[in-house]
Amino acid sequence: MTEPWRRFWTLVTMNYRTDPVRHITSVGSLTLTRTLPFASAFLVKLCVSAVLHHDYGSADGYGVLLACSLSLTFVFHRLAQRINIRFVEETTEHYDREITRLATEIPTIAHMENPEFLDRIEQLRFQPQALGQNGTSVALAFWGLLQLVLVILLLGSVDKVLVLLPFVAGLSVLTVRKGQSRLQRAYEDAAPLRRQSNHFYEVATAGASADEVRTLRLGRTLIKQFDDVWGKVDALQRSVEVRATLETMAGAVLLAAAYVGAIALVVSEGIRGTRSPGDVLITVIVAGVINQQMVTILDSTNRLLIAMHAVGRFLWLVDYADAERPPAASVSLPSHLEHGINLEHVSFRYPGTEREVLHDVSIELRAGSIVALVGDNGAGKTTLVKLLSAMYAPSLGRITIDGIDLSSLDVDAWRGRLSAAFQDYARFELVLRESVGVGDLDWLDDVDRVAAALERAGAADLSGQLDGGLDTPLGPSFEHGANLSGGQWQKVSLGRAMMRTQPLLLVMDEPTANLDPVAERALFERYVDRARRAANELGTIVVFVTHRFSSVRIADEIIVLSAGRVVEVGSHDELVHSGGVYSELYELQAQHYL
């Protein structure tokens, strides 16, 4: 199937699947709304001819049919409008849901660091609304063509010269389409700039940055940055918009001249007696209808073009998600770890870049061990953690779980045996019980399980600090949602990380930025205690990242990273006495904190 036909077919079938009954009713109403005016015009001609021939019985009959046709046109027009309002909402919601599903089903997150992907997502951001509003454009365009056929037949019955009138109108359609294509290309070229402007908007309006924005008095600066970027967007699109407008106006002038000429031709022939009054009347009516209907046809064509572009972006995401979907798992995930996790000559670089974030990393994480990752900012610690979590796939090398290549395992099954707390934790604005419970969806509504997870995270006091306890809504999304502090949100995140009771891998990537060193040490000790108890049964491995060396000492093994390479491996005592990088970092921090 060619790309245009694929887009067309997707647009039609997606609209139908959204709500078959409302879709069929909408198309049917549109059909009658678009065809009845031509029936009315023909009935006017018959009625006038009957009166002129003193056939008053036929005139009465045509008059009744004309009244019915006009009434039905009004009724079905209102019905189509009413149905379309709800149908647009449903279609928009349907595409929103599908885009969300596709985006969340992409198993890795490396693409989120790719500017090209982010530009495309920005272009797709408002497409559900465009698809919802323009979802019926296929039907509108089809019935526009039907109207064109009816116009040609009616005008041809009066004078063959008048058949040229719709084709002149077609030139206007082509000029509009050409201008629309230019505008669309300009819109796509401006996607990176719009993404920048969105960033300034979000910084200015988000609660997370509100303190700094006000302390640093950045309001005017953000507005200036916003205006500068939009000035570039405007400059990029202005010339295209002017040219497209001039082309549209030229087509409209040509079309208007053709209408005036057609009506003048038929009226002059009527005055000479070569045309009947009915012919003159139907030409005037149809010309008037064409004038309005061609505007509708042009609008429908434009909407169809917009919808085809929008569905093209949607299909790009479908193809991207399909390409990123891993093959079916060829090996079952082990129920427990006997040997551990090995990284064999692993290197990683982000898509579209040449610099390796990790280079030739070969390490062994023994079953039942506690491992700390240490290094300067940008050393590759978080990247290593995300490779272990299968958020990234290695560019080179492989990761094995008890000798099984991680890429041959089911990604969801592996992540189902992970327990993780990240530095950039999510703030799920749900009720407290749910915001913690999503850490293990099978136990989402188990109050005792949630309370126990908060206890293990050292956050048992959190529910007591909130008026509604575990049923307190969190965040400004709720009308009376609790506005948690950074430390409280972090406790919610840590509670989520404690929900799973039988993980094979516990990951903590600097999740304690809002906790003091004593609280961090206590939290890590809880994790270690939990892991020790699970080690004999499951061989659970704990991997944590922290800059506080007082916490690092509890690890069985410390891996020191520098510039994406492993430079040292050993216990705290071994590394301190080695006089290497770890020893220098430890002594430097000890002078101030230990």
CORGIKA-V470601 format. One record per backbone hydrogen bond with DSSP energy under -0.5 kcal/mol. NH is the residue of the N-H (numbers start at 1). CO is the residue of the C=O. If there is no record, write none. Layout:
# CORGIKA-V470601
nh=[NH & NH]
co=[CO & CO]
This chain:
# CORGIKA-V470601
nh=[6 & 7 & 8 & 9 & 10 & 11 & 12 & 13 & 14 & 15 & 16 & 17 & 18 & 19 & 23 & 24 & 25 & 26 & 27 & 28 & 29 & 30 & 31 & 32 & 33 & 34 & 35 & 36 & 37 & 38 & 39 & 40 & 41 & 42 & 43 & 44 & 45 & 46 & 47 & 48 & 49 & 50 & 51 & 52 & 53 & 54 & 55 & 56 & 59 & 60 & 61 & 62 & 63 & 64 & 65 & 66 & 67 & 68 & 69 & 70 & 71 & 72 & 73 & 74 & 75 & 76 & 77 & 78 & 79 & 80 & 81 & 82 & 83 & 84 & 85 & 86 & 87 & 88 & 89 & 90 & 91 & 92 & 93 & 94 & 95 & 96 & 97 & 98 & 99 & 100 & 101 & 102 & 103 & 104 & 105 & 106 & 106 & 107 & 109 & 110 & 112 & 113 & 114 & 115 & 118 & 119 & 120 & 121 & 122 & 123 & 124 & 125 & 125 & 127 & 128 & 130 & 131 & 132 & 133 & 134 & 135 & 137 & 138 & 140 & 141 & 142 & 143 & 144 & 145 & 146 & 147 & 148 & 149 & 150 & 151 & 152 & 153 & 154 & 155 & 156 & 157 & 158 & 158 & 159 & 162 & 163 & 164 & 165 & 167 & 168 & 169 & 170 & 171 & 171 & 172 & 173 & 174 & 175 & 176 & 177 & 178 & 179 & 180 & 181 & 182 & 183 & 184 & 185 & 186 & 187 & 188 & 189 & 190 & 191 & 194 & 195 & 196 & 197 & 198 & 199 & 200 & 201 & 202 & 203 & 204 & 205 & 206 & 209 & 210 & 213 & 214 & 215 & 216 & 218 & 222 & 223 & 224 & 225 & 226 & 227 & 228 & 229 & 230 & 231 & 232 & 233 & 234 & 235 & 236 & 237 & 238 & 239 & 241 & 242 & 243 & 244 & 245 & 246 & 247 & 248 & 249 & 250 & 251 & 252 & 253 & 254 & 255 & 256 & 257 & 258 & 259 & 260 & 261 & 262 & 263 & 264 & 265 & 266 & 267 & 268 & 269 & 270 & 271 & 272 & 273 & 273 & 274 & 275 & 280 & 281 & 282 & 283 & 284 & 285 & 286 & 287 & 288 & 289 & 290 & 291 & 292 & 293 & 294 & 295 & 296 & 297 & 298 & 299 & 300 & 301 & 302 & 303 & 304 & 305 & 306 & 307 & 308 & 309 & 310 & 311 & 312 & 313 & 314 & 315 & 316 & 317 & 318 & 319 & 320 & 321 & 322 & 323 & 324 & 325 & 330 & 331 & 337 & 341 & 342 & 343 & 344 & 344 & 345 & 346 & 347 & 348 & 353 & 357 & 357 & 358 & 359 & 361 & 362 & 363 & 365 & 366 & 367 & 368 & 369 & 371 & 371 & 372 & 373 & 374 & 374 & 376 & 379 & 384 & 385 & 386 & 387 & 388 & 389 & 390 & 391 & 392 & 395 & 396 & 398 & 400 & 401 & 402 & 402 & 404 & 406 & 408 & 409 & 414 & 415 & 416 & 417 & 418 & 419 & 421 & 423 & 425 & 428 & 429 & 430 & 432 & 433 & 434 & 435 & 436 & 437 & 438 & 439 & 440 & 443 & 444 & 446 & 447 & 450 & 451 & 452 & 453 & 454 & 455 & 456 & 457 & 458 & 459 & 462 & 465 & 465 & 466 & 469 & 471 & 472 & 474 & 475 & 478 & 481 & 482 & 484 & 489 & 490 & 491 & 492 & 493 & 494 & 495 & 496 & 497 & 498 & 498 & 499 & 504 & 505 & 506 & 507 & 507 & 508 & 509 & 510 & 510 & 515 & 520 & 521 & 522 & 523 & 524 & 525 & 526 & 527 & 528 & 529 & 530 & 531 & 532 & 533 & 534 & 535 & 536 & 538 & 539 & 539 & 540 & 541 & 542 & 543 & 544 & 545 & 546 & 549 & 551 & 552 & 553 & 554 & 555 & 556 & 557 & 558 & 559 & 560 & 560 & 561 & 561 & 562 & 564 & 565 & 567 & 567 & 568 & 570 & 575 & 576 & 577 & 578 & 579 & 579 & 580 & 584 & 585 & 586 & 587 & 588 & 589 & 590 & 591 & 592 & 593 & 594]
co=[2 & 3 & 4 & 5 & 6 & 7 & 8 & 9 & 10 & 11 & 12 & 13 & 14 & 15 & 19 & 20 & 21 & 22 & 23 & 24 & 25 & 26 & 27 & 28 & 29 & 30 & 31 & 32 & 33 & 35 & 35 & 36 & 37 & 38 & 39 & 40 & 41 & 42 & 43 & 44 & 45 & 46 & 47 & 48 & 49 & 51 & 50 & 54 & 55 & 56 & 57 & 58 & 59 & 60 & 61 & 62 & 63 & 64 & 65 & 66 & 67 & 68 & 69 & 70 & 71 & 72 & 73 & 74 & 75 & 76 & 77 & 78 & 79 & 80 & 81 & 82 & 83 & 84 & 85 & 86 & 87 & 88 & 89 & 90 & 91 & 92 & 93 & 94 & 95 & 96 & 97 & 98 & 99 & 100 & 101 & 102 & 103 & 105 & 391 & 391 & 109 & 110 & 111 & 113 & 114 & 115 & 116 & 117 & 118 & 119 & 120 & 121 & 122 & 124 & 124 & 126 & 127 & 128 & 129 & 130 & 132 & 134 & 135 & 136 & 137 & 138 & 139 & 140 & 141 & 142 & 143 & 144 & 145 & 146 & 147 & 148 & 149 & 150 & 151 & 152 & 153 & 154 & 155 & 155 & 159 & 160 & 161 & 162 & 163 & 164 & 165 & 166 & 167 & 168 & 168 & 169 & 170 & 171 & 172 & 173 & 174 & 175 & 176 & 177 & 178 & 179 & 180 & 181 & 182 & 183 & 184 & 185 & 186 & 188 & 190 & 191 & 192 & 193 & 194 & 195 & 196 & 197 & 198 & 199 & 200 & 201 & 202 & 206 & 207 & 209 & 210 & 211 & 212 & 213 & 218 & 219 & 220 & 221 & 222 & 223 & 224 & 225 & 226 & 227 & 228 & 229 & 230 & 231 & 232 & 233 & 234 & 235 & 237 & 238 & 239 & 240 & 241 & 242 & 243 & 244 & 245 & 246 & 247 & 248 & 249 & 250 & 251 & 252 & 253 & 254 & 255 & 256 & 257 & 258 & 259 & 260 & 261 & 262 & 263 & 264 & 265 & 266 & 267 & 268 & 269 & 270 & 269 & 269 & 276 & 277 & 278 & 279 & 280 & 281 & 282 & 283 & 284 & 285 & 286 & 287 & 288 & 289 & 290 & 291 & 292 & 293 & 294 & 295 & 296 & 297 & 298 & 299 & 300 & 301 & 302 & 303 & 304 & 305 & 306 & 307 & 308 & 309 & 310 & 311 & 312 & 313 & 314 & 315 & 316 & 317 & 318 & 319 & 320 & 321 & 408 & 408 & 538 & 365 & 400 & 363 & 342 & 398 & 343 & 361 & 396 & 358 & 350 & 348 & 355 & 348 & 564 & 346 & 360 & 343 & 341 & 364 & 339 & 539 & 366 & 369 & 542 & 557 & 544 & 372 & 559 & 561 & 376 & 380 & 381 & 382 & 383 & 384 & 385 & 387 & 386 & 386 & 347 & 347 & 344 & 342 & 404 & 340 & 400 & 401 & 399 & 405 & 406 & 410 & 411 & 412 & 414 & 415 & 505 & 507 & 509 & 423 & 426 & 427 & 428 & 472 & 470 & 431 & 431 & 432 & 433 & 434 & 436 & 437 & 440 & 441 & 443 & 445 & 446 & 447 & 448 & 449 & 450 & 451 & 452 & 453 & 455 & 454 & 459 & 461 & 462 & 463 & 466 & 468 & 469 & 430 & 482 & 475 & 478 & 473 & 482 & 485 & 486 & 487 & 488 & 489 & 490 & 491 & 492 & 493 & 494 & 495 & 496 & 417 & 417 & 541 & 419 & 505 & 543 & 421 & 508 & 545 & 512 & 516 & 517 & 518 & 519 & 520 & 521 & 522 & 523 & 524 & 525 & 526 & 527 & 528 & 529 & 530 & 531 & 532 & 534 & 534 & 535 & 534 & 504 & 369 & 506 & 371 & 508 & 373 & 547 & 548 & 548 & 549 & 551 & 552 & 370 & 370 & 570 & 372 & 558 & 568 & 374 & 559 & 565 & 379 & 562 & 560 & 565 & 560 & 558 & 571 & 572 & 573 & 574 & 575 & 576 & 575 & 580 & 581 & 582 & 583 & 584 & 585 & 586 & 587 & 589 & 589 & 589]
